[in-house]
Amino acid sequence: MQRMRDLLRGSLGRSLRELPDEDRLAAAWPVACGSALAGHGEVRHLDRDGVLHVRVVGAEWMQQFLQLRSALTNDLGRIAGVRLNGIHFEEQGAVRARAVKRAGIRD
């Protein structure tokens, strides 16, 4: 099974070469995470420092992603063929709370 997974990862990496880095990382996301985990995180953008920003749905999933950060950084970079300096995970609710605060809206 591991040989098949490695073969698919290599094949995906070769097929993504023509895409921009951010798109390559988004396409590699479900392969690196596994489809079950990948569904709880959304690739948002790659910043100038080579840090990938990912929105996570729910605090319970945040812990899973944080525990796998190093492995995901390595796997994503290798599969996508992109130099990745890290992953910043942000919980979905935290994104909304900051937007509300910036807009000056009170509950």
C-alpha positions as a printed Julia matrix, in Angstrom:
107×3 Matrix{Float64}:
   0.0    0.0     0.0
   2.81   2.44    0.84
   4.46   1.82   -2.57
   1.19   2.7    -4.29
   0.86   5.87   -2.21
   4.44   6.89   -3.08
   3.8    6.21   -6.76
   0.65   8.37   -6.74
   2.43  11.19   -4.93
   5.26  11.2    -7.47
   2.84  11.11  -10.37
   0.81  13.99   -8.93
   3.95  16.07   -8.41
   4.96  15.64  -12.06
   1.49  16.55  -13.32
   1.37  19.78  -11.27
   4.57  21.35  -12.63
   2.78  23.86  -14.89
   0.55  25.31  -12.17
   1.37  28.28   -9.9
   2.84  27.29   -6.51
  -0.36  28.04   -4.59
  -2.47  25.89   -6.91
   0.06  23.06   -6.72
  -0.13  23.12   -2.93
  -3.94  23.12   -2.99
  -3.98  20.14   -5.35
  -1.46  18.26   -3.17
  -3.38  19.01    0.05
  -5.74  15.97    0.03
  -2.89  13.65   -0.95
  -0.62  14.85    1.85
  -3.37  14.91    4.51
  -5.57  12.07    3.42
  -9.07  12.82    2.23
 -10.75  12.59    5.66
  -8.46  15.12    7.33
  -8.13  17.35    4.25
 -11.87  17.98    4.3
 -11.51  19.83    7.6
  -8.92  22.3     6.33
  -8.92  24.68    3.39
  -5.79  26.0     1.7
  -6.16  29.8     1.62
  -2.91  31.29    0.29
   0.88  31.1     0.19
   2.59  34.2     1.53
   5.87  35.79    0.38
   7.78  34.03    3.17
   6.77  30.6     1.87
   4.23  29.97    4.63
   1.0   28.29    3.59
  -2.14  29.59    5.32
  -4.84  27.03    6.0
  -8.29  27.61    7.51
  -9.38  24.81    9.85
 -13.0   23.98   10.64
 -13.3   23.49   14.4
 -11.02  23.45   17.41
 -10.95  19.65   17.59
  -9.51  19.47   14.07
  -7.05  22.25   14.82
  -5.29  19.95   17.3
  -4.95  17.24   14.66
  -3.45  19.65   12.16
  -1.07  21.16   14.69
   0.23  17.72   15.64
   0.9   16.96   11.97
   2.3   20.38   10.98
   5.89  19.28   10.43
   4.99  16.15    8.47
   2.42  18.05    6.38
   4.93  20.8     5.61
   7.45  18.25    4.37
   4.95  16.14    2.44
   3.18  19.08    0.81
   6.43  20.67   -0.29
   7.73  17.41   -1.71
   4.51  16.43   -3.51
   3.87  19.9    -4.94
   7.52  20.62   -5.68
   7.28  23.91   -3.78
   9.68  25.24   -1.19
   7.46  25.51    1.85
   8.76  27.17    5.03
   5.8   26.26    7.21
   2.06  26.11    7.6
  -0.04  28.58    9.57
  -3.33  27.08   10.73
  -6.21  29.33   11.7
  -9.55  28.22   13.09
 -12.49  29.3    10.96
 -14.28  31.05   13.83
 -11.18  33.1    14.63
 -11.16  34.5    11.1
 -14.78  35.68   11.43
 -14.23  37.12   14.91
 -11.34  39.29   13.66
 -13.38  40.51   10.68
 -16.26  41.5    12.97
 -13.87  43.28   15.31
 -12.23  45.19   12.44
 -15.64  46.24   11.16
 -16.59  47.54   14.6
 -19.67  45.31   14.87
 -20.8   44.45   18.39
 -22.8   41.41   19.41
